[in-house]
Amino acid sequence: MKRFILVFSSILCFFGSISTVQAAAATIPAPAVSSDYRLAAEDVLLISVWKEEDLQAEVLVRPDGRLNFPLIGELMASGKTIEQIRAELARRLTRYIPDPVVSVSLVKVGGNKVFVIGEVNKPGLFMSGQYIDVMQALSLAGGLTAFADRDGIHILRRTNGQQQAIAFDYDAVARGKMLKQNILLKNGDVIVIP
């Protein structure tokens, strides 16, 4: 009898922990996205049209910047805000559905990637649903190490196939001087800390 009670209580604990894990997973919030966030390749959207079960789908922004949605076909998404995509979908759907109620949400941020390499505590790739500046990216990377060349930092940015290096003086920006150097980062920027 004791063995039965032990096994039964183990099963209850197991299922109890599963429901706790499931409940915790259900409360994980969607990525925080600023209203001015511009979509990019590899972002994933959840699009749904109210009272239209066949018009609900997770869609990927393809490498060419476009997405596909039923009845609409292709739509250029890269460089647009979520609200612009929602309005465009609603406009195009009015041809088939009177006054469609369209909702669009960002499920996965895949497009706004910033790389931090060199003398930081946690170098790597950082993705964000909002635009971040250089100091924020360095904070995400755990800050500079004791060996970092604080005035030799630069940001590598590729624009129209041409790469440029943008200087960044950490100490000057941290003291509130030369704040123009604390630029907003773009997708694909690389911060190099020698």
N, C-alpha and C positions, 0 to 999 in steps of 0.2 A: 504494500500500500504506500509506504514512504517513497518507494522508487517511482510509482505512478504519479504521486504528487510532485516529486522533483522534476520528472519529465514534463508534466503538464505546465508547471510554473515556468520551466525553461522555454516551452513553446509560447506561452503568453508573453514572456519577456521579449522573445524574438519578434513576434508580430507587433508588439507594442513599440519596439525600436524601429520597425519598418514604417509604421504609421507616423512615428515621430519624424523620421527622415523624410517621408513623403510630404508631411506637413511643412517641414522646413524648406524643402525644395519648392513647394508651391508658393512660398512667401518670398522667394528670391526676386528682387525687383528687376524690371527691364532696365537696359542700360540708360543712364541719364544722358539726355541729349538736349543741347541748347537749341532754341528755335531757329538760330541762324546756321545750324550745322548743314553743310552741303554734302549730299550723298556722293559716294565714290564706289568704284569697283569693289566687289566682295562684301558690300553691305547687304544685309538680308532684311526685307520688309514683310510685314504681315498686312495684307490688304483684304478688306471685307466690305461687302455691300449689304446693308440691312435688308432682311427678308429675302435674300437671294443666296441659298445654301451653295449653289454651284459657283458663286463668285466670291469665294474665300480661299486665299492661298498665301503660302510663304513664297516670296519671289526673291531671287538673287539678282543683284545688279552685276551684269556680266562685265568682263574686261573691256568691252567696247563702250561701257557706260549705259547700256540699254537694259530694259527689263521687258518681259512678256507678261501679258495678263489677258484672260479670256475676253472675247468680244472686242477688245481694244487692239490686240496685237502688240507691236513694239512701241515703246515709249522711251525717249531719252531721259534718263534719271540723273546721271552724273552731273554734278554742279548745281542741282536744284535742291531746295529745301523739302522737307516732308509735306508741308502745307501746299507748296507748289505742285507736288505730285498728286496730292489728294484732289486739288481743284481741277487739274488736268484730267484725271480719271473721271471725276464727276461730269465734267463738260462733255467728254467723249461718250460716256455711258448714256447721256440723255437721248441719244439716238435710239436706244433700245429700251430704256427704263425711264418713265417720267419721274423727275425729281429724285434721282438716286442719292441715298445717304451713304457716303463712302468714308471709311475710316482707314487710316494708314499709320502704322507704328513701326519703329525700328526694333527688330528683334536681336540683331547682331551687328555690332560695329566691326567692319572688316576693312574699311577704306581709309580711315585717318590714322596712318601709321607713322610713328616717329622712332628713330633709332638713336640710342645714346651709347657711345663706345668710349673706351679709354679709362681714365682714372676716376671712376665713380664706384660706389659701393655695390650697385646692382645694375651693371650694364645690360642692355638688351633692347627688345622691341616693346614699345608701349602704344596701345590703341586707346583712343578716346572718342566719345560721342560729342565732344565739344572741342573748340580750338584752344590749345594751350600755348603759353609762351615758353621761352627758354628756361627761365627760373623754375617754372612749374614742372617742366620735363626733368630738370636736374633733381628736383625734389622727389619725383617719382622714381628716379634712379638711385635714391638713397643718399644723395649729396656727394660732394667731391671727397676723394681720399686725401690723406696728408701729403701725397706725392704729386698732386695735380698742379699743372702750370696754370694758375688761376687767370692770368691775363693772356694766355695763348689759346684759349678756346675758340673754335670756329664752327660755323654751321655750314654743311655742304647742302646745296640746293640745286636741283636740276630743273631748268626752265627751258622749254622748247628745244630739248636735246643738248643744251649747253649747261655745263656745271659751273657753279660759282661758289666761292668761299666767303662767308660773312663773318667778320670779326666780332668777338664777344669778350668783354673785360668783366669777369665775374665780380671782382672787388669794387669796381666803379659802380656797377649796377646795384650791388648789395648796399652801397653807401647812398643810393638815391641819385647818383650822377649818371650821365650818359644813358638814360632810360630808353632812348630810342633803339638801343642795341637789344633790348628785351623784346624782340619781335614775336609775333604770333607765328607758330610753326605751321608748315603746310605738309600735306601727305607726302611721305617719302624723305623728308628732311633727316639729315644725320648730324647729330651733335658730336663733335670730336673733342675730347679732353686729353691733351698730351700729358 
